[in-house]
Amino acid sequence: MITKIYRVKGTFVMGDEYHKFTKEYKATCEDDVEQKIYQRFGSKHGINRNQISIKEIEEIAPEDVLDPIVKEIL
């Protein structure tokens, strides 16, 4: 399978506050990226899926990657 790079933008709730996020992941499809977001935010912040709102998932070119970890694995 061919992997692509995706940029995900959205918000999540912690306590009484909304926080914006932008993450980049390498995955085979948008559904995989969505599941990674839910898994990692749930694990790291202890929040439920209904507290995460994904606003946008877009495929990006390798030269548009900003995340240094994703750049390293390209």
RAFEN-V667161 format. One record per residue. N is the residue number from 1. RES is the residue in one letter. SS is DSSP state (alpha for helix, beta for strand, coil for the rest). PHI is phi in whole degrees, 0 to 359 (NA if undefined). BURIAL is 1 if it has 24 or more other C-alpha atoms within 12 Angstrom, else 0. Layout:
n & res & ss & phi & burial
N & RES & SS & PHI & BURIAL
N & RES & SS & PHI & BURIAL
This chain:
n & res & ss & phi & burial
1 & M & coil & NA & 0
2 & I & coil & 271 & 0
3 & T & coil & 264 & 0
4 & K & beta & 233 & 1
5 & I & beta & 251 & 1
6 & Y & beta & 236 & 1
7 & R & beta & 249 & 1
8 & V & beta & 244 & 1
9 & K & beta & 236 & 1
10 & G & beta & 180 & 1
11 & T & beta & 224 & 1
12 & F & beta & 217 & 1
13 & V & beta & 257 & 0
14 & M & beta & 229 & 0
15 & G & coil & 69 & 0
16 & D & coil & 256 & 0
17 & E & beta & 246 & 0
18 & Y & beta & 265 & 0
19 & H & beta & 237 & 0
20 & K & beta & 277 & 0
21 & F & beta & 217 & 0
22 & T & beta & 222 & 0
23 & K & beta & 230 & 1
24 & E & beta & 237 & 1
25 & Y & beta & 222 & 1
26 & K & beta & 258 & 1
27 & A & beta & 204 & 1
28 & T & coil & 273 & 0
29 & C & coil & 204 & 0
30 & E & alpha & 296 & 1
31 & D & alpha & 298 & 0
32 & D & alpha & 296 & 0
33 & V & alpha & 295 & 1
34 & E & alpha & 300 & 1
35 & Q & alpha & 294 & 0
36 & K & alpha & 298 & 1
37 & I & alpha & 300 & 1
38 & Y & alpha & 300 & 1
39 & Q & alpha & 295 & 0
40 & R & alpha & 288 & 0
41 & F & alpha & 291 & 1
42 & G & alpha & 297 & 0
43 & S & alpha & 290 & 0
44 & K & alpha & 285 & 0
45 & H & alpha & 253 & 0
46 & G & coil & 67 & 0
47 & I & coil & 246 & 0
48 & N & coil & 273 & 0
49 & R & alpha & 301 & 0
50 & N & alpha & 287 & 0
51 & Q & alpha & 265 & 0
52 & I & beta & 247 & 1
53 & S & beta & 240 & 1
54 & I & beta & 272 & 1
55 & K & beta & 270 & 0
56 & E & beta & 205 & 0
57 & I & beta & 233 & 1
58 & E & beta & 230 & 1
59 & E & beta & 281 & 1
60 & I & beta & 235 & 0
61 & A & coil & 280 & 0
62 & P & alpha & 304 & 0
63 & E & alpha & 285 & 0
64 & D & alpha & 267 & 0
65 & V & coil & 291 & 1
66 & L & coil & 255 & 0
67 & D & coil & 289 & 0
68 & P & alpha & 296 & 0
69 & I & alpha & 290 & 0
70 & V & alpha & 293 & 0
71 & K & alpha & 301 & 0
72 & E & alpha & 296 & 0
73 & I & alpha & 272 & 0
74 & L & coil & 281 & 0
